């Protein structure tokens, strides 16, 4: 893709004889790469049940960039990433929310939890807690990524539920990898 991005300003992606995407070379090649990454890694995300009242900790609502739903959220390079999740607690104790960022093929990039960061949850009712997390000036290069939200017990030892949401980072860059590092050539 590097050579296509370097040599072209427009691109056409044909898939099974039909136009899948046409336009700016960076948008088209990023969509093409994301498609192939998704083919190699099946996306699994449980359907939400906002009225869930079972015996396990569970993510019952998730927002990415202020929006619910499973459609990918689009970000520009260097944008903030805003997450919000409601977690059900069967015993009313404050659960732990784990958060991971991975490439669409499942390669891990970063993981943390409300326990590690000593974040406070907002109590919504006797058994639901809301967590909010903002990643500032995300250094990801253009590609398709997944946000994984993990409902865990209050001790942060047992994982009960995982929800995945897609995030697509857009922008014009020609270097490779997943993360842009600050650098200085000397």
N, C-alpha and C positions, 0 to 999 in steps of 0.2 A: 504493500500500500504506500510505503514511503515514496517510491518512484512515481506512482500515479499522482500523489499529492504534490510532488515536486515539479512534475512536467505538465500537469493539466490544471485548468481552472474550473472546468465543468466535467461531470462524470455521468455515465449511464450504467445502471445495474439492471441487467436482464436476468429474469428468473423463470425458467421453464417457458421461454418464448414470450414473456410479457414484461413490460417495464415495471420494475419494482421501485426504482427511485431514479430521479434525474434532477440535476441541479449542481449546486456548489460542490466541488470535489471533496471538501472536508466532511460535509453533511452526508453525502452518498457513501463515501468509503467508511465512515464511522458506523452508519446503518448496516452496511454489508458485513463489517467485522463483528458487530453486535449480533447479527443474525447467526453467524457461524458459531459464535461463543454460546449462544442460547441452544443451538442444536446439540452441542456437546454436553450441555448440563441442563437437565430437565428442571424446570422451576416448580418448586413445591411450596404452596402456602395454604394453610388451612382456611376454610371459609369462616368468616366471622360470625359469631352468634352473640350479639350484644346482650342477650338475656341469659347467657350461660350461667349456670348455678351448680356446677358439678363439684367434684372432689379434687380437682387439679388446678394449679395456677395456670392462667391462660390469658393471652393477649386477646382482648375483646374489641379493640378499636385501634386503628393506626392511621396517622396522617404523615405525609411527606410533603414538605413545602406548603403546609396548610390545607392539603387536599386528601380526602379519603379515596379509596378505590385502588384497583390493581393496575391502572394505566401507568406507564413510565412517566416520571417527572423529568423535565429537561432543565439543566443548569448550564450556565456559562462557566468557562474555566475561571477558577478563583472565587466563585460564588460561595455564600454560606449554604449549608444544608441543614434544614430545620426538620426535626422529628418530634412527634408526639404520640404516645401510646398509653392506652388504658389497660391495666392488668387486673384481672379478677383474682381475689385471694379467698380460698375456701374457708379459712379460719379467721379472716379479718386482720391478720398480721401484715405488716408492710412487706410486700415482695421485693425482689431484686429484678431489675430489667437489664438484661445483657444486650449489647448492641455491637454488631459486626459489620464491616464493610468488606465486600469481596468483589472480585471481577466476575463477570457473567459466567465464566467457566469454573467458578468456585475457588479460585486462588485467593487466599486470605490476604488482606491489606492491613486491617486494623480491628482491634476489638477492645471493648471496655465494658464496664457495668456501672449501675448506679451505686453499687457498694464500693467499687474501686475508686470512683470519683467522689464518694461521699455526698451524692446528690439526694435531695429531699423530694419525696413524692407528695403530690397533692391528693388528699383524701376526698374522693367524690361521694362515696356513701360507705356503709359498713363493710363492703367487700370489694370495692373498686378504688384503684389508685391511678393517678395520671402522672406520667413522666414526660418531661420536655428536655430535649437536648439540641444544641446548635453546634455544628462543626463550623468553625470560622475560616473563611478564605481557603476552602478545600483545595489542596494542591494536586488534585487528580488531573491527568491529561485526558483529552477526549476519548471516550469509550463508553461501553455499557457496564454498569456496576449494579450490585445488589446490596440493599440494606437488610440485615437480618436482625429481627427483634426477638429476644428470648425471654420468656416468662420463667422466672426461677423462684425457688423457695427463699424465705427471708435470710437464710444463712448463706445463700449464693452457692450452694453445693449441688443442688439437683435442678436440672433443666426439664421443664414440663411441656413447653410449647415454643414453636418457632414460626415466625411469619416473615416472609420475604417480600420486598418491594423493589422495583427496578428504578434506577436513576441513570439517566443518560447525560453525560457531560459533553458539551459542544464547544468548539473553539478551533482556532487555526494554530496548530503547532506541528513541527516536523520531527521532534525527537520521539524516542521509543520508550516503552515501559508503561507504568501505571501512575507514577508520581513524579511531579517536577520538583527537583531539589534546587534550592538557592545555590548558586555557584558563581565562581569568579575564575576566569582564565588568567594565568600569569605567565 
